[in-house]
């Protein structure tokens, strides 16, 4: 999710430009009680934090549970900020494309969100979420009967093999690399050596790694245990590609659909129209619906524009929504404070956790890092992101959206979001480090300027000699992403790829992955963290693994102190009065597109 | 005339060549690697190197520039597909072919510019000339004051207010949108009416003031006084002699404005969520998308240069005293 994060992190700060300092329940036009807003938030938080389970064959059988009141037909209009850059599953990583992929593409597994708000990983093209043998090293999938591409061609194990093997080809550079790395048992990009040209010159992965003994069966043999395989197979990046119609780079513009909708037209940067895929069989799909006749998607709608249109609820806007745009922070008080508008909202967490990184190549003294951690206030960041509807104070680096989440506050930042500059000054004084010079690099957006001033002031109060250094928003991550960057502290954010800490702690804190532009922005290289990552990765029981990840999180947060976790990102979304079946989906970080219908 | 056009065209090509080289080489001074656009999570140095190879960024910059320029005249082959001349390459960000994308976006920009120009010429020239004709009267003071107020307005301020008043709150008009004129002429007109009016606001003020002052100057010229002395009617003198004489500075200004508007009315397109050339330019800058940025830059520059030539040529028709040499 790096590219997404690069853009999103910059955008998140940019979006918050001029953000209002909202109070917890906001003000506004009146009509919405504090209880209404709190209930909505609590309900959502509870749903987010429930444990995700792996479903069996019964749970993986279609059709999907009916959405109450749903009616077929009609056109929904989607107002999106960004056009879709990638449509080839192998190249899809960012959230808005992953969200669209739920309508277009199917993989071996998917997430089923039921009417009680429970998430289950179920078989999508496969009959179940995967059969594990050999202590988590071997995973077997069997394809369902009746699964087809949009042209009516049956989907076979040959297509799955092809979809996996093409990920090794040099033109696939943007999608996730977990599966390739797991199969090759390597880190970084070395996996490409396993199949340098993909399947395009006749070479294939050996049976010792990937077997397709018949048209229905796919067996993955991983060199090491991979208990998160059901999650992995649900990523849009591992959805099926039609082997007979693979046009390599060109597939990114005209993919063959396997989901309930197919692309009728796409003008990059302008519009996209989706229509029903008549070869999608609801009996094979436990998670998706096909209520809407047509999705009419237009791009270039910034959040203020989409928010104003949806607030007006006039004409076509009644059947409009935005898949990915959040409510504009400037309009949030009105939206939250006006009952007739607020009832047309859903809200939830995004997978991102913000932090102020300490550059451990430069700040090697633990006492100084401790003092920084105590002194830095997280409230300015929370306020700049839109307060309670845009963020929640974070106690650690693991988001509430991850399985087995445990609430904790080891640094006391949730309890004291203003920081404790007195305690920090005492640490510096005792250590003889008063007036330590700190170069604080911040993103030069309105929000960045706003919270960086407050943070710098707090650090000065604590006895640091702070120099603020503004970095342009479009090159911010390029500059802090360099291993030899000259800055001491800077903000970043990271989001999980699936609801497991495996996609958070290793990429962000494994010292063996330090490289230019790698997400270990603090340059943490702690032997205990590295060895613990290896140990926990080998645990096949997801519940036990989650527990161990949280223990490691506590060690990182309080003993190593590579930074300060600031906030969990959240968002509020608005829709027109004639849009039905709107549910916020934690996994796709936005409105769940598979349940939508038009109230005609 | 032919010699003039040939000479100016050659000059224009040199200008465009200079702009292309300047933009291309300057791009690499930006501390941002375009490979990161396609590098995904856990972006490794190996993956960045691979993307550099895929995009041709592993070659020396002068070699890249040479291939780029050759592509414009002779076409090029890319892994995404063949690109026939004029080939401006494929977007780094989303592999869209640059030239077809520009052509796809241009009708909206053309429609927006054409409608806006009609509005601000009609209103601006009309008000300016009326003010000049009735110099010193209430009409003159009124239009002069209004133009002063309008010239201090900005599209990003007026646009949202107009939208709130006419669309969101009172629903008097439909949401602005672009429909090709060939598909629905009425929808084309109604969809762009608000953007035309808002776009024209800042231009109208300039044309009102310019036409008023040039017309006042013209009305004091000797040949105008002579015409009046010969007994010609005020209206005849106004339109036959003064108006024509006042056109040169207006045409100069108009030529530059048309070129600029056709190169993309960025703020208007952003304000009304329209996807034209201006939007494309901003997106390509924000995404450090070199091929798209180069394409838009050259396209816009070519239009500005072209309209400058047209303006120069038009002088001869407007004022017979001007000879092209």
Interface residues (C-beta under 8 A of the other chain):
Chain A: X1 X2 X3 X5 X6 X83 X85 X86 X93 X170 X171 X173 X174 X175 X176 X177 X188 X189 X190 X192 X248 X249 X250 X252 X253 X267 X268 X269 X270 X298 X299 X300 X301 X302 X304 X305 X308 X309 X311 X312 X314 X315 X316 X317 X474 X475 X477 X478 X479 X497 X507 X513 X515 X516 X517 X518 X519
Chain B: X30 X31 X32 X33 X36 X37 X38 X39 X40 X41 X42 X43 X44 X45 X46 X47 X48 X50 X51 X53 X54 X79 X80 X81 X93 X94 X95 X96 X101 X104 X105 X160 X163 X164 X167 X168 X169 X171 X174 X175 X269 X270 X273 X274 X275 X279 X280 X283 X286 X288
